[in-house]
Amino acid sequence: MSEDDSTPVWVPPPWEPPIDGTEAEHLTGALGRMRATVRWKADGLDEAGLHHRLDSSALSLGGLLLHLAMAEDYYLTTKLRGEELVEPWRSLGHDGSDEWEFETDVFTAAEVYAIFDEAVVRNTRRIADAVAQSMAEGGGGLDLVAHVDDGNGNHPRLRRLLCDLLEEYARHTGHADLLREAVDGRVGEDPPEDWVPPWVEVPAPTSRASGC
């Protein structure tokens, strides 16, 4: 083989979990993949597409994005830290009911996407802060004790909350599959490798100096 011959190096997409990582990296990587998959399933639609419902269900892609955005805040604000779920939900008109996010159709497509994307950004930061706090306290990264308890004084750790949030995404990814196929026929397990989630910053290409 000449020096010019080389095997292409596979560069994983930004939503791919690590091949070899810590427990925290694997769980947060799996969550990142689920976030990206659901977001891609709903990507590029107008209000009609996001609000489309099957005859047998009240679910819509827009409703799923709102629901998952709220779930992120609930697990990583209310359950983890004991803080009331206030903003941005109060300003958005949340009425406290369990079905609000599935019933409301008042938001534009851009607003729905922004609500979800911003929830991902702020809760990614909350997870990173919680992992750092756990490490500072001598834990393994996911050992931070949550505020919520089971009624008997037993508190879950960050690890359990992330597993529960992953389960929430997994439950609704199949719903998103069916809803998107019903809207325009889009199918597929994962986003294309060149698709980048809106919350991921893409490095600017490096220009080569003239004469090189």
Biotite code that builds the C-alpha atoms (Angstrom):
import biotite.structure as struc

atoms = struc.array([
    struc.Atom([0.000, 0.000, 0.000], chain_id="A", res_id=1, res_name="MET", atom_name="CA", element="C"),
    struc.Atom([1.355, 3.420, -0.931], chain_id="A", res_id=2, res_name="SER", atom_name="CA", element="C"),
    struc.Atom([1.534, 6.271, 1.552], chain_id="A", res_id=3, res_name="GLU", atom_name="CA", element="C"),
    struc.Atom([-1.417, 7.891, -0.252], chain_id="A", res_id=4, res_name="ASP", atom_name="CA", element="C"),
    struc.Atom([-3.697, 4.893, 0.337], chain_id="A", res_id=5, res_name="ASP", atom_name="CA", element="C"),
    struc.Atom([-5.851, 5.241, 3.405], chain_id="A", res_id=6, res_name="SER", atom_name="CA", element="C"),
    struc.Atom([-9.039, 3.875, 4.864], chain_id="A", res_id=7, res_name="THR", atom_name="CA", element="C"),
    struc.Atom([-11.724, 6.525, 5.400], chain_id="A", res_id=8, res_name="PRO", atom_name="CA", element="C"),
    struc.Atom([-12.153, 7.322, 9.065], chain_id="A", res_id=9, res_name="VAL", atom_name="CA", element="C"),
    struc.Atom([-15.751, 7.199, 10.251], chain_id="A", res_id=10, res_name="TRP", atom_name="CA", element="C"),
    struc.Atom([-16.686, 10.339, 12.115], chain_id="A", res_id=11, res_name="VAL", atom_name="CA", element="C"),
    struc.Atom([-19.702, 9.695, 14.347], chain_id="A", res_id=12, res_name="PRO", atom_name="CA", element="C"),
    struc.Atom([-22.618, 12.120, 14.040], chain_id="A", res_id=13, res_name="PRO", atom_name="CA", element="C"),
    struc.Atom([-23.099, 14.509, 16.968], chain_id="A", res_id=14, res_name="PRO", atom_name="CA", element="C"),
    struc.Atom([-25.990, 12.466, 18.339], chain_id="A", res_id=15, res_name="TRP", atom_name="CA", element="C"),
    struc.Atom([-24.130, 9.141, 18.439], chain_id="A", res_id=16, res_name="GLU", atom_name="CA", element="C"),
    struc.Atom([-23.439, 7.825, 21.988], chain_id="A", res_id=17, res_name="PRO", atom_name="CA", element="C"),
    struc.Atom([-19.809, 7.045, 22.829], chain_id="A", res_id=18, res_name="PRO", atom_name="CA", element="C"),
    struc.Atom([-18.403, 3.635, 21.945], chain_id="A", res_id=19, res_name="ILE", atom_name="CA", element="C"),
    struc.Atom([-16.355, 3.575, 25.138], chain_id="A", res_id=20, res_name="ASP", atom_name="CA", element="C"),
    struc.Atom([-17.252, 6.006, 27.892], chain_id="A", res_id=21, res_name="GLY", atom_name="CA", element="C"),
    struc.Atom([-18.092, 6.426, 31.524], chain_id="A", res_id=22, res_name="THR", atom_name="CA", element="C"),
    struc.Atom([-21.488, 5.564, 32.949], chain_id="A", res_id=23, res_name="GLU", atom_name="CA", element="C"),
    struc.Atom([-22.455, 9.235, 32.869], chain_id="A", res_id=24, res_name="ALA", atom_name="CA", element="C"),
    struc.Atom([-21.251, 9.604, 29.274], chain_id="A", res_id=25, res_name="GLU", atom_name="CA", element="C"),
    struc.Atom([-23.237, 6.555, 28.154], chain_id="A", res_id=26, res_name="HIS", atom_name="CA", element="C"),
    struc.Atom([-26.485, 7.672, 29.797], chain_id="A", res_id=27, res_name="LEU", atom_name="CA", element="C"),
    struc.Atom([-26.225, 11.260, 28.616], chain_id="A", res_id=28, res_name="THR", atom_name="CA", element="C"),
    struc.Atom([-25.147, 10.032, 25.178], chain_id="A", res_id=29, res_name="GLY", atom_name="CA", element="C"),
    struc.Atom([-28.179, 7.757, 24.947], chain_id="A", res_id=30, res_name="ALA", atom_name="CA", element="C"),
    struc.Atom([-30.397, 10.655, 26.001], chain_id="A", res_id=31, res_name="LEU", atom_name="CA", element="C"),
    struc.Atom([-28.794, 12.850, 23.345], chain_id="A", res_id=32, res_name="GLY", atom_name="CA", element="C"),
    struc.Atom([-29.538, 10.252, 20.693], chain_id="A", res_id=33, res_name="ARG", atom_name="CA", element="C"),
    struc.Atom([-33.188, 10.004, 21.740], chain_id="A", res_id=34, res_name="MET", atom_name="CA", element="C"),
    struc.Atom([-33.539, 13.785, 21.769], chain_id="A", res_id=35, res_name="ARG", atom_name="CA", element="C"),
    struc.Atom([-32.081, 14.026, 18.270], chain_id="A", res_id=36, res_name="ALA", atom_name="CA", element="C"),
    struc.Atom([-34.242, 11.195, 16.924], chain_id="A", res_id=37, res_name="THR", atom_name="CA", element="C"),
    struc.Atom([-37.492, 12.725, 18.174], chain_id="A", res_id=38, res_name="VAL", atom_name="CA", element="C"),
    struc.Atom([-36.458, 16.187, 16.960], chain_id="A", res_id=39, res_name="ARG", atom_name="CA", element="C"),
    struc.Atom([-35.604, 14.850, 13.507], chain_id="A", res_id=40, res_name="TRP", atom_name="CA", element="C"),
    struc.Atom([-38.916, 12.997, 13.318], chain_id="A", res_id=41, res_name="LYS", atom_name="CA", element="C"),
    struc.Atom([-40.698, 16.327, 13.819], chain_id="A", res_id=42, res_name="ALA", atom_name="CA", element="C"),
    struc.Atom([-38.303, 18.505, 11.819], chain_id="A", res_id=43, res_name="ASP", atom_name="CA", element="C"),
    struc.Atom([-39.283, 20.700, 8.888], chain_id="A", res_id=44, res_name="GLY", atom_name="CA", element="C"),
    struc.Atom([-43.054, 20.773, 9.366], chain_id="A", res_id=45, res_name="LEU", atom_name="CA", element="C"),
    struc.Atom([-45.545, 23.609, 9.388], chain_id="A", res_id=46, res_name="ASP", atom_name="CA", element="C"),
    struc.Atom([-48.351, 24.061, 11.904], chain_id="A", res_id=47, res_name="GLU", atom_name="CA", element="C"),
    struc.Atom([-50.635, 21.635, 10.062], chain_id="A", res_id=48, res_name="ALA", atom_name="CA", element="C"),
    struc.Atom([-47.992, 18.915, 10.164], chain_id="A", res_id=49, res_name="GLY", atom_name="CA", element="C"),
    struc.Atom([-47.125, 19.439, 13.820], chain_id="A", res_id=50, res_name="LEU", atom_name="CA", element="C"),
    struc.Atom([-50.797, 19.500, 14.843], chain_id="A", res_id=51, res_name="HIS", atom_name="CA", element="C"),
    struc.Atom([-51.815, 16.499, 12.710], chain_id="A", res_id=52, res_name="HIS", atom_name="CA", element="C"),
    struc.Atom([-53.545, 13.767, 14.712], chain_id="A", res_id=53, res_name="ARG", atom_name="CA", element="C"),
    struc.Atom([-54.597, 10.250, 13.860], chain_id="A", res_id=54, res_name="LEU", atom_name="CA", element="C"),
    struc.Atom([-58.309, 9.559, 14.206], chain_id="A", res_id=55, res_name="ASP", atom_name="CA", element="C"),
    struc.Atom([-57.751, 7.211, 17.142], chain_id="A", res_id=56, res_name="SER", atom_name="CA", element="C"),
    struc.Atom([-55.410, 9.418, 19.183], chain_id="A", res_id=57, res_name="SER", atom_name="CA", element="C"),
    struc.Atom([-55.000, 12.903, 20.652], chain_id="A", res_id=58, res_name="ALA", atom_name="CA", element="C"),
    struc.Atom([-51.242, 12.785, 20.087], chain_id="A", res_id=59, res_name="LEU", atom_name="CA", element="C"),
    struc.Atom([-49.473, 15.047, 17.609], chain_id="A", res_id=60, res_name="SER", atom_name="CA", element="C"),
    struc.Atom([-45.821, 15.682, 16.861], chain_id="A", res_id=61, res_name="LEU", atom_name="CA", element="C"),
    struc.Atom([-46.122, 19.191, 18.246], chain_id="A", res_id=62, res_name="GLY", atom_name="CA", element="C"),
    struc.Atom([-47.763, 17.838, 21.381], chain_id="A", res_id=63, res_name="GLY", atom_name="CA", element="C"),
    struc.Atom([-44.975, 15.298, 21.820], chain_id="A", res_id=64, res_name="LEU", atom_name="CA", element="C"),
    struc.Atom([-42.312, 18.005, 21.565], chain_id="A", res_id=65, res_name="LEU", atom_name="CA", element="C"),
    struc.Atom([-44.107, 20.110, 24.183], chain_id="A", res_id=66, res_name="LEU", atom_name="CA", element="C"),
    struc.Atom([-44.621, 17.080, 26.428], chain_id="A", res_id=67, res_name="HIS", atom_name="CA", element="C"),
    struc.Atom([-40.983, 15.996, 26.265], chain_id="A", res_id=68, res_name="LEU", atom_name="CA", element="C"),
    struc.Atom([-39.748, 19.546, 26.831], chain_id="A", res_id=69, res_name="ALA", atom_name="CA", element="C"),
    struc.Atom([-41.892, 19.709, 29.960], chain_id="A", res_id=70, res_name="MET", atom_name="CA", element="C"),
    struc.Atom([-40.722, 16.250, 31.058], chain_id="A", res_id=71, res_name="ALA", atom_name="CA", element="C"),
    struc.Atom([-37.110, 17.428, 30.825], chain_id="A", res_id=72, res_name="GLU", atom_name="CA", element="C"),
    struc.Atom([-37.854, 20.374, 33.100], chain_id="A", res_id=73, res_name="ASP", atom_name="CA", element="C"),
    struc.Atom([-39.950, 18.280, 35.490], chain_id="A", res_id=74, res_name="TYR", atom_name="CA", element="C"),
    struc.Atom([-37.310, 15.592, 36.023], chain_id="A", res_id=75, res_name="TYR", atom_name="CA", element="C"),
    struc.Atom([-34.340, 17.944, 36.204], chain_id="A", res_id=76, res_name="LEU", atom_name="CA", element="C"),
    struc.Atom([-35.960, 20.820, 38.086], chain_id="A", res_id=77, res_name="THR", atom_name="CA", element="C"),
    struc.Atom([-38.857, 19.602, 40.219], chain_id="A", res_id=78, res_name="THR", atom_name="CA", element="C"),
    struc.Atom([-37.716, 16.046, 40.930], chain_id="A", res_id=79, res_name="LYS", atom_name="CA", element="C"),
    struc.Atom([-33.980, 16.701, 41.082], chain_id="A", res_id=80, res_name="LEU", atom_name="CA", element="C"),
    struc.Atom([-33.898, 20.018, 42.913], chain_id="A", res_id=81, res_name="ARG", atom_name="CA", element="C"),
    struc.Atom([-37.373, 20.465, 44.350], chain_id="A", res_id=82, res_name="GLY", atom_name="CA", element="C"),
    struc.Atom([-37.961, 23.673, 42.420], chain_id="A", res_id=83, res_name="GLU", atom_name="CA", element="C"),
    struc.Atom([-41.432, 24.592, 41.215], chain_id="A", res_id=84, res_name="GLU", atom_name="CA", element="C"),
    struc.Atom([-42.051, 24.174, 37.498], chain_id="A", res_id=85, res_name="LEU", atom_name="CA", element="C"),
    struc.Atom([-42.691, 27.812, 36.630], chain_id="A", res_id=86, res_name="VAL", atom_name="CA", element="C"),
    struc.Atom([-40.975, 29.276, 33.582], chain_id="A", res_id=87, res_name="GLU", atom_name="CA", element="C"),
    struc.Atom([-41.223, 29.165, 30.680], chain_id="A", res_id=88, res_name="PRO", atom_name="CA", element="C"),
    struc.Atom([-44.423, 27.190, 31.216], chain_id="A", res_id=89, res_name="TRP", atom_name="CA", element="C"),
    struc.Atom([-46.393, 29.809, 33.115], chain_id="A", res_id=90, res_name="ARG", atom_name="CA", element="C"),
    struc.Atom([-45.754, 32.397, 30.403], chain_id="A", res_id=91, res_name="SER", atom_name="CA", element="C"),
    struc.Atom([-46.731, 29.850, 27.752], chain_id="A", res_id=92, res_name="LEU", atom_name="CA", element="C"),
    struc.Atom([-50.162, 29.431, 29.328], chain_id="A", res_id=93, res_name="GLY", atom_name="CA", element="C"),
    struc.Atom([-49.812, 26.017, 30.939], chain_id="A", res_id=94, res_name="HIS", atom_name="CA", element="C"),
    struc.Atom([-52.980, 25.433, 32.958], chain_id="A", res_id=95, res_name="ASP", atom_name="CA", element="C"),
    struc.Atom([-51.650, 22.712, 35.250], chain_id="A", res_id=96, res_name="GLY", atom_name="CA", element="C"),
    struc.Atom([-53.532, 19.868, 33.577], chain_id="A", res_id=97, res_name="SER", atom_name="CA", element="C"),
    struc.Atom([-51.792, 16.668, 32.539], chain_id="A", res_id=98, res_name="ASP", atom_name="CA", element="C"),
    struc.Atom([-53.115, 16.943, 28.976], chain_id="A", res_id=99, res_name="GLU", atom_name="CA", element="C"),
    struc.Atom([-52.347, 20.604, 28.251], chain_id="A", res_id=100, res_name="TRP", atom_name="CA", element="C"),
    struc.Atom([-49.392, 19.962, 25.963], chain_id="A", res_id=101, res_name="GLU", atom_name="CA", element="C"),
    struc.Atom([-51.393, 17.461, 23.896], chain_id="A", res_id=102, res_name="PHE", atom_name="CA", element="C"),
    struc.Atom([-54.477, 19.661, 23.604], chain_id="A", res_id=103, res_name="GLU", atom_name="CA", element="C"),
    struc.Atom([-53.026, 23.095, 22.863], chain_id="A", res_id=104, res_name="THR", atom_name="CA", element="C"),
    struc.Atom([-52.582, 24.104, 19.213], chain_id="A", res_id=105, res_name="ASP", atom_name="CA", element="C"),
    struc.Atom([-51.891, 27.803, 19.742], chain_id="A", res_id=106, res_name="VAL", atom_name="CA", element="C"),
    struc.Atom([-48.176, 27.802, 18.949], chain_id="A", res_id=107, res_name="PHE", atom_name="CA", element="C"),
    struc.Atom([-46.565, 28.320, 15.571], chain_id="A", res_id=108, res_name="THR", atom_name="CA", element="C"),
    struc.Atom([-44.161, 25.701, 14.262], chain_id="A", res_id=109, res_name="ALA", atom_name="CA", element="C"),
    struc.Atom([-41.204, 27.971, 15.050], chain_id="A", res_id=110, res_name="ALA", atom_name="CA", element="C"),
    struc.Atom([-42.445, 28.414, 18.618], chain_id="A", res_id=111, res_name="GLU", atom_name="CA", element="C"),
    struc.Atom([-42.880, 24.669, 19.172], chain_id="A", res_id=112, res_name="VAL", atom_name="CA", element="C"),
    struc.Atom([-39.385, 23.937, 17.888], chain_id="A", res_id=113, res_name="TYR", atom_name="CA", element="C"),
    struc.Atom([-37.913, 26.725, 20.030], chain_id="A", res_id=114, res_name="ALA", atom_name="CA", element="C"),
    struc.Atom([-39.655, 25.475, 23.190], chain_id="A", res_id=115, res_name="ILE", atom_name="CA", element="C"),
    struc.Atom([-38.201, 21.991, 22.698], chain_id="A", res_id=116, res_name="PHE", atom_name="CA", element="C"),
    struc.Atom([-34.730, 23.103, 21.611], chain_id="A", res_id=117, res_name="ASP", atom_name="CA", element="C"),
    struc.Atom([-34.375, 25.534, 24.520], chain_id="A", res_id=118, res_name="GLU", atom_name="CA", element="C"),
    struc.Atom([-35.484, 22.837, 26.978], chain_id="A", res_id=119, res_name="ALA", atom_name="CA", element="C"),
    struc.Atom([-32.766, 20.533, 25.648], chain_id="A", res_id=120, res_name="VAL", atom_name="CA", element="C"),
    struc.Atom([-30.121, 23.243, 26.017], chain_id="A", res_id=121, res_name="VAL", atom_name="CA", element="C"),
    struc.Atom([-30.995, 24.238, 29.580], chain_id="A", res_id=122, res_name="ARG", atom_name="CA", element="C"),
    struc.Atom([-31.402, 20.651, 30.773], chain_id="A", res_id=123, res_name="ASN", atom_name="CA", element="C"),
    struc.Atom([-28.146, 19.558, 29.164], chain_id="A", res_id=124, res_name="THR", atom_name="CA", element="C"),
    struc.Atom([-26.579, 22.274, 31.291], chain_id="A", res_id=125, res_name="ARG", atom_name="CA", element="C"),
    struc.Atom([-28.463, 21.092, 34.399], chain_id="A", res_id=126, res_name="ARG", atom_name="CA", element="C"),
    struc.Atom([-27.267, 17.529, 33.874], chain_id="A", res_id=127, res_name="ILE", atom_name="CA", element="C"),
    struc.Atom([-23.671, 18.688, 33.445], chain_id="A", res_id=128, res_name="ALA", atom_name="CA", element="C"),
    struc.Atom([-23.926, 20.758, 36.633], chain_id="A", res_id=129, res_name="ASP", atom_name="CA", element="C"),
    struc.Atom([-25.416, 17.812, 38.547], chain_id="A", res_id=130, res_name="ALA", atom_name="CA", element="C"),
    struc.Atom([-22.702, 15.434, 37.320], chain_id="A", res_id=131, res_name="VAL", atom_name="CA", element="C"),
    struc.Atom([-20.028, 17.956, 38.310], chain_id="A", res_id=132, res_name="ALA", atom_name="CA", element="C"),
    struc.Atom([-21.602, 18.360, 41.758], chain_id="A", res_id=133, res_name="GLN", atom_name="CA", element="C"),
    struc.Atom([-21.696, 14.588, 42.218], chain_id="A", res_id=134, res_name="SER", atom_name="CA", element="C"),
    struc.Atom([-18.025, 14.317, 41.284], chain_id="A", res_id=135, res_name="MET", atom_name="CA", element="C"),
    struc.Atom([-17.110, 17.164, 43.634], chain_id="A", res_id=136, res_name="ALA", atom_name="CA", element="C"),
    struc.Atom([-18.887, 15.341, 46.464], chain_id="A", res_id=137, res_name="GLU", atom_name="CA", element="C"),
    struc.Atom([-16.907, 12.176, 45.786], chain_id="A", res_id=138, res_name="GLY", atom_name="CA", element="C"),
    struc.Atom([-19.555, 10.353, 43.778], chain_id="A", res_id=139, res_name="GLY", atom_name="CA", element="C"),
    struc.Atom([-19.237, 8.676, 40.426], chain_id="A", res_id=140, res_name="GLY", atom_name="CA", element="C"),
    struc.Atom([-21.031, 11.373, 38.449], chain_id="A", res_id=141, res_name="GLY", atom_name="CA", element="C"),
    struc.Atom([-24.586, 10.060, 38.738], chain_id="A", res_id=142, res_name="LEU", atom_name="CA", element="C"),
    struc.Atom([-24.797, 9.684, 42.509], chain_id="A", res_id=143, res_name="ASP", atom_name="CA", element="C"),
    struc.Atom([-26.332, 13.067, 43.316], chain_id="A", res_id=144, res_name="LEU", atom_name="CA", element="C"),
    struc.Atom([-29.335, 12.525, 45.593], chain_id="A", res_id=145, res_name="VAL", atom_name="CA", element="C"),
    struc.Atom([-32.578, 13.955, 44.207], chain_id="A", res_id=146, res_name="ALA", atom_name="CA", element="C"),
    struc.Atom([-35.024, 16.064, 46.189], chain_id="A", res_id=147, res_name="HIS", atom_name="CA", element="C"),
    struc.Atom([-38.054, 13.884, 45.404], chain_id="A", res_id=148, res_name="VAL", atom_name="CA", element="C"),
    struc.Atom([-38.764, 10.798, 47.511], chain_id="A", res_id=149, res_name="ASP", atom_name="CA", element="C"),
    struc.Atom([-41.074, 7.804, 47.274], chain_id="A", res_id=150, res_name="ASP", atom_name="CA", element="C"),
    struc.Atom([-43.182, 8.779, 50.273], chain_id="A", res_id=151, res_name="GLY", atom_name="CA", element="C"),
    struc.Atom([-41.113, 6.630, 52.619], chain_id="A", res_id=152, res_name="ASN", atom_name="CA", element="C"),
    struc.Atom([-38.058, 8.854, 52.710], chain_id="A", res_id=153, res_name="GLY", atom_name="CA", element="C"),
    struc.Atom([-36.172, 7.004, 49.968], chain_id="A", res_id=154, res_name="ASN", atom_name="CA", element="C"),
    struc.Atom([-34.589, 9.365, 47.446], chain_id="A", res_id=155, res_name="HIS", atom_name="CA", element="C"),
    struc.Atom([-33.535, 8.376, 43.923], chain_id="A", res_id=156, res_name="PRO", atom_name="CA", element="C"),
    struc.Atom([-30.223, 9.510, 42.559], chain_id="A", res_id=157, res_name="ARG", atom_name="CA", element="C"),
    struc.Atom([-29.527, 11.369, 39.336], chain_id="A", res_id=158, res_name="LEU", atom_name="CA", element="C"),
    struc.Atom([-28.927, 7.992, 37.684], chain_id="A", res_id=159, res_name="ARG", atom_name="CA", element="C"),
    struc.Atom([-32.561, 6.943, 38.206], chain_id="A", res_id=160, res_name="ARG", atom_name="CA", element="C"),
    struc.Atom([-33.945, 10.257, 36.955], chain_id="A", res_id=161, res_name="LEU", atom_name="CA", element="C"),
    struc.Atom([-31.946, 9.993, 33.727], chain_id="A", res_id=162, res_name="LEU", atom_name="CA", element="C"),
    struc.Atom([-33.162, 6.418, 33.220], chain_id="A", res_id=163, res_name="CYS", atom_name="CA", element="C"),
    struc.Atom([-36.744, 7.577, 33.753], chain_id="A", res_id=164, res_name="ASP", atom_name="CA", element="C"),
    struc.Atom([-36.281, 10.429, 31.273], chain_id="A", res_id=165, res_name="LEU", atom_name="CA", element="C"),
    struc.Atom([-34.831, 8.000, 28.727], chain_id="A", res_id=166, res_name="LEU", atom_name="CA", element="C"),
    struc.Atom([-37.873, 5.787, 29.229], chain_id="A", res_id=167, res_name="GLU", atom_name="CA", element="C"),
    struc.Atom([-40.130, 8.786, 28.603], chain_id="A", res_id=168, res_name="GLU", atom_name="CA", element="C"),
    struc.Atom([-38.391, 9.438, 25.281], chain_id="A", res_id=169, res_name="TYR", atom_name="CA", element="C"),
    struc.Atom([-38.406, 5.762, 24.309], chain_id="A", res_id=170, res_name="ALA", atom_name="CA", element="C"),
    struc.Atom([-42.136, 5.527, 24.963], chain_id="A", res_id=171, res_name="ARG", atom_name="CA", element="C"),
    struc.Atom([-42.881, 8.393, 22.603], chain_id="A", res_id=172, res_name="HIS", atom_name="CA", element="C"),
    struc.Atom([-40.340, 7.749, 19.836], chain_id="A", res_id=173, res_name="THR", atom_name="CA", element="C"),
    struc.Atom([-42.586, 5.035, 18.405], chain_id="A", res_id=174, res_name="GLY", atom_name="CA", element="C"),
    struc.Atom([-45.515, 7.438, 18.500], chain_id="A", res_id=175, res_name="HIS", atom_name="CA", element="C"),
    struc.Atom([-43.401, 9.962, 16.588], chain_id="A", res_id=176, res_name="ALA", atom_name="CA", element="C"),
    struc.Atom([-42.576, 7.297, 13.967], chain_id="A", res_id=177, res_name="ASP", atom_name="CA", element="C"),
    struc.Atom([-46.242, 6.672, 13.217], chain_id="A", res_id=178, res_name="LEU", atom_name="CA", element="C"),
    struc.Atom([-47.242, 10.332, 13.301], chain_id="A", res_id=179, res_name="LEU", atom_name="CA", element="C"),
    struc.Atom([-44.501, 11.462, 10.918], chain_id="A", res_id=180, res_name="ARG", atom_name="CA", element="C"),
    struc.Atom([-45.212, 8.665, 8.461], chain_id="A", res_id=181, res_name="GLU", atom_name="CA", element="C"),
    struc.Atom([-48.877, 9.694, 8.482], chain_id="A", res_id=182, res_name="ALA", atom_name="CA", element="C"),
    struc.Atom([-47.957, 13.320, 7.726], chain_id="A", res_id=183, res_name="VAL", atom_name="CA", element="C"),
    struc.Atom([-45.639, 12.900, 4.741], chain_id="A", res_id=184, res_name="ASP", atom_name="CA", element="C"),
    struc.Atom([-44.310, 9.346, 4.634], chain_id="A", res_id=185, res_name="GLY", atom_name="CA", element="C"),
    struc.Atom([-40.966, 10.007, 6.330], chain_id="A", res_id=186, res_name="ARG", atom_name="CA", element="C"),
    struc.Atom([-39.598, 6.829, 7.909], chain_id="A", res_id=187, res_name="VAL", atom_name="CA", element="C"),
    struc.Atom([-36.265, 5.761, 9.343], chain_id="A", res_id=188, res_name="GLY", atom_name="CA", element="C"),
    struc.Atom([-34.677, 4.698, 12.606], chain_id="A", res_id=189, res_name="GLU", atom_name="CA", element="C"),
    struc.Atom([-31.997, 7.381, 12.938], chain_id="A", res_id=190, res_name="ASP", atom_name="CA", element="C"),
    struc.Atom([-31.446, 10.834, 11.470], chain_id="A", res_id=191, res_name="PRO", atom_name="CA", element="C"),
    struc.Atom([-29.161, 10.995, 8.433], chain_id="A", res_id=192, res_name="PRO", atom_name="CA", element="C"),
    struc.Atom([-25.539, 11.284, 9.516], chain_id="A", res_id=193, res_name="GLU", atom_name="CA", element="C"),
    struc.Atom([-25.299, 14.778, 8.029], chain_id="A", res_id=194, res_name="ASP", atom_name="CA", element="C"),
    struc.Atom([-28.327, 16.035, 9.997], chain_id="A", res_id=195, res_name="TRP", atom_name="CA", element="C"),
    struc.Atom([-27.316, 18.216, 12.916], chain_id="A", res_id=196, res_name="VAL", atom_name="CA", element="C"),
    struc.Atom([-29.629, 18.912, 15.877], chain_id="A", res_id=197, res_name="PRO", atom_name="CA", element="C"),
    struc.Atom([-30.399, 22.635, 16.190], chain_id="A", res_id=198, res_name="PRO", atom_name="CA", element="C"),
    struc.Atom([-28.729, 22.847, 19.607], chain_id="A", res_id=199, res_name="TRP", atom_name="CA", element="C"),
    struc.Atom([-25.377, 21.550, 18.298], chain_id="A", res_id=200, res_name="VAL", atom_name="CA", element="C"),
    struc.Atom([-22.884, 24.124, 17.099], chain_id="A", res_id=201, res_name="GLU", atom_name="CA", element="C"),
    struc.Atom([-21.189, 23.110, 13.869], chain_id="A", res_id=202, res_name="VAL", atom_name="CA", element="C"),
    struc.Atom([-17.542, 24.236, 13.664], chain_id="A", res_id=203, res_name="PRO", atom_name="CA", element="C"),
    struc.Atom([-16.846, 26.558, 10.772], chain_id="A", res_id=204, res_name="ALA", atom_name="CA", element="C"),
    struc.Atom([-14.754, 24.912, 8.031], chain_id="A", res_id=205, res_name="PRO", atom_name="CA", element="C"),
    struc.Atom([-11.083, 25.783, 8.186], chain_id="A", res_id=206, res_name="THR", atom_name="CA", element="C"),
    struc.Atom([-9.919, 27.546, 5.033], chain_id="A", res_id=207, res_name="SER", atom_name="CA", element="C"),
    struc.Atom([-6.578, 26.532, 3.592], chain_id="A", res_id=208, res_name="ARG", atom_name="CA", element="C"),
    struc.Atom([-3.949, 29.201, 3.192], chain_id="A", res_id=209, res_name="ALA", atom_name="CA", element="C"),
    struc.Atom([-3.286, 30.261, -0.375], chain_id="A", res_id=210, res_name="SER", atom_name="CA", element="C"),
    struc.Atom([-0.437, 28.485, -2.060], chain_id="A", res_id=211, res_name="GLY", atom_name="CA", element="C"),
    struc.Atom([-0.795, 25.324, 0.070], chain_id="A", res_id=212, res_name="CYS", atom_name="CA", element="C"),
])
